[in-house]
Amino acid sequence: MEDLLNKIKSIQDIKKLDIHQMNLLCKEIRGFLIKTISKTGGHLASNLGIVELTLALHKVFDSPYDKIIWDVGHQSYVHKIITGRKDKFHTLRQYKGISGFPKKGESPHDIFETGHSSTSISAGLGYALARDIKEEKNEVISVIGDGAMTGGMAFEALNHIGDLGTKHIVVLNDNEMSISENVGGLSKYLNEIRTTQAYYRVKEDVENILTKIPGIGNMVLRTAERAKDSVKYFFIPGMLFEDLGFKYLGPVDGHNLKELMYVFNKAKNIDEPSLIHVITKKGKGYAPAENDPDKFHGASPFKIETGETIKKSKSPKYSNILGSFLTELAETDDKILAITAAMPSGTGLCRFKKRFPKRFFDVGIAEQHGVTLAAGMAAEGFKPFFAVYSTFLQRGYDQVLHDVCIQNLPVVFAIDRAGLVGNDGETHHGVFDLSYLTHIPNISIMAPKDRIEFEQMLKFASKYEKGPMVIRYPRGASCDLSNISNNYNIELGLSEVIHEGKDIAVIAVGEMVEYAVDVMKNLNEQNIDITLVNARFIKPLDENLILELIKEHNFIITYEDNSVIGGFGSYINNLLIKNSYKGEIINIGIPDKFIEHGNVDQLFKQYNMDVDSVTNMILSKYNK
Ligand SMILES: Cc1ncc(C[n+]2csc(CCOP(=O)(O)OP(=O)(O)O)c2C)c(N)n1
């Protein structure tokens, strides 16, 4: 039943509701979220946890005049539903449908786009300072989770705000979870505060009672305040934030609308930075998500009755192979360590963590720190594997360059989700790693064509001592191309010739090898016999092989799932120009634009990277 929800056409309709209706609406929204996400997939648990918080924000503040910024943005579904997007919500994360993250083009209420973590306080401060310069009066509210609060940027912003004293409301949504259990000293600190949960209400009650005592009430209150100051470190929650320059308000029950609205109104009247500490339950209202918030953080379509995932791929996922094979390698090599930045399940490292808890490190959402931590370990003779998504390693570019590569340390970067990732869209596609890594001296970069090669590369990397090594691999299910080529012998800087043909040579990278095999088969049917090369190493490049190829072929095609600018194709182009290649070269890869969300097959088709498009492109050239 969505009787009330169907009547919410804009946030003005929220403003008219009384508390009873708002509570009813929360229930309807939860049902609607579960029903929709069970079909589309998406960030269910975080959104179930933030329903009251979102409604209270929109009731008290005046969006978009007041600026609400959602950190990471994966928890903005409720905000989307009540800001006029309920009717389109069934298209969530689908090609051309509603994005799973705030998008300015979707609504004036999505004022700032997010996807990567820990940016909301910096952006919020930017809005707040701009407001002050313009002499406007709007509020700025950054909503950030306890997981996102572990990111370095969040600390940098808190530090800056405390210094400036600019009015800005930070809402800390504390559900004790990042994707997995949250980690770190701050998380422990918040946990301690949570144990004094009754504090905020009690304090208000005492103040209320005291001020009502005629004549002496205010005096007693002032004395109590002074006493409180002297022992504040022992009794007052949130002192860390107070010392940083924030008025700390909380902890507040994040499922109690009345209290939330009360505290938001209170923050409105504070003319300096304030931090509202809200306690919520991830997955609230849906037992499978409450019990397994990690699984329902980013859920695939599921059966509502049981929470069971509907579509399970039979082929092993690359992440799981990393987890199991690295654990296997670590059994006989005690120098192997594993690092993740808040993604133990996503990267497949849970198994390693369980088997070698002392050799496993979850650094929180702190990719930069993760890279340099690995550098330190490698400098001490260990072999750290930092398993990280391509898109999030963008955060650690300087650390890779400055801390790992200049010192030529043998850190292994297991770069997961390389290439298009699908429904999370432009903030999450891993299509830049080759561009931001290939130009760094000392680094070596591999990409496996299938799961057997992936294991061989992991083994090779575990033994490689000469410098930093990258293995990049795609999201999801792996393939097995052993029936096409059974050569899995990895040697530094050597590519693999899968098939020798003539005229046309396709050099494919990683997952695109599987696509290229199908292109080759299609062309065979047309009696066109192409040469197919599995690049295997993007760096060092197999220059000898490529120089041989250009002698025999007048049409070279590079095929990668990275941006063509600065990617493998550009790298080959440079080599060919240097060697005065006179033939034609075409680079197939991600064009110079941010790629939207959608199913990967659809996106490949859209950008002419799918098997049919590539086959047709070659045919049209060949038949010219
Ligand atoms: C830089 C970066 N690293 C990793 C991620 C992946 N990620 C998305 S949400 C999330 C956890 C966020 O936890 P929290 O902020 O507490 O929000 P919750 O989902 O618990 O409400 C992580 C690690 C990311 N979005 N950005």
Ligand as a Chemical Component Dictionary entry (heavy atoms), coordinates in Angstrom:
data_LIG
# 
_chem_comp.id                   LIG 
_chem_comp.type                 NON-POLYMER 
_chem_comp.pdbx_formal_charge   1 
_chem_comp.three_letter_code    LIG 
# 
loop_
_chem_comp_atom.comp_id 
_chem_comp_atom.atom_id 
_chem_comp_atom.alt_atom_id 
_chem_comp_atom.type_symbol 
_chem_comp_atom.charge 
_chem_comp_atom.model_Cartn_x 
_chem_comp_atom.model_Cartn_y 
_chem_comp_atom.model_Cartn_z 
_chem_comp_atom.pdbx_ordinal 
LIG C1  C1  C 0 36.684 6.530 -2.157 1  
LIG C2  C2  C 0 35.691 5.427 -1.999 2  
LIG N1  N1  N 0 36.103 4.217 -1.548 3  
LIG C3  C3  C 0 35.208 3.222 -1.404 4  
LIG C4  C4  C 0 33.899 3.409 -1.688 5  
LIG C5  C5  C 0 32.918 2.245 -1.601 6  
LIG N2  N2  N 1 31.875 2.500 -0.597 7  
LIG C6  C6  C 0 30.663 2.917 -0.941 8  
LIG S1  S1  S 0 29.663 3.143 0.358  9  
LIG C7  C7  C 0 30.851 2.623 1.419  10 
LIG C8  C8  C 0 30.561 2.543 2.873  11 
LIG C9  C9  C 0 29.983 3.793 3.376  12 
LIG O1  O1  O 0 29.629 3.630 4.713  13 
LIG P1  P1  P 0 28.829 4.765 5.418  14 
LIG O2  O2  O 0 29.366 6.080 5.007  15 
LIG O3  O3  O 0 28.808 4.479 6.860  16 
LIG O4  O4  O 0 27.384 4.670 4.797  17 
LIG P2  P2  P 0 26.245 3.575 5.063  18 
LIG O5  O5  O 0 26.112 2.821 3.789  19 
LIG O6  O6  O 0 26.668 2.701 6.186  20 
LIG O7  O7  O 0 25.044 4.359 5.373  21 
LIG C10 C10 C 0 32.021 2.284 0.734  22 
LIG C11 C11 C 0 33.239 1.762 1.358  23 
LIG C12 C12 C 0 33.519 4.673 -2.176 24 
LIG N3  N3  N 0 32.261 4.946 -2.531 25 
LIG N4  N4  N 0 34.425 5.648 -2.299 26 
# 
loop_
_chem_comp_bond.comp_id 
_chem_comp_bond.atom_id_1 
_chem_comp_bond.atom_id_2 
_chem_comp_bond.value_order 
_chem_comp_bond.pdbx_ordinal 
LIG C1  C2  SING 1  
LIG C2  N1  SING 2  
LIG C2  N4  DOUB 3  
LIG N1  C3  DOUB 4  
LIG C3  C4  SING 5  
LIG C4  C5  SING 6  
LIG C4  C12 DOUB 7  
LIG C5  N2  SING 8  
LIG N2  C6  DOUB 9  
LIG N2  C10 SING 10 
LIG C6  S1  SING 11 
LIG S1  C7  SING 12 
LIG C7  C8  SING 13 
LIG C7  C10 DOUB 14 
LIG C8  C9  SING 15 
LIG C9  O1  SING 16 
LIG O1  P1  SING 17 
LIG P1  O2  DOUB 18 
LIG P1  O3  SING 19 
LIG P1  O4  SING 20 
LIG O4  P2  SING 21 
LIG P2  O5  DOUB 22 
LIG P2  O6  SING 23 
LIG P2  O7  SING 24 
LIG C10 C11 SING 25 
LIG C12 N3  SING 26 
LIG C12 N4  SING 27 
# 
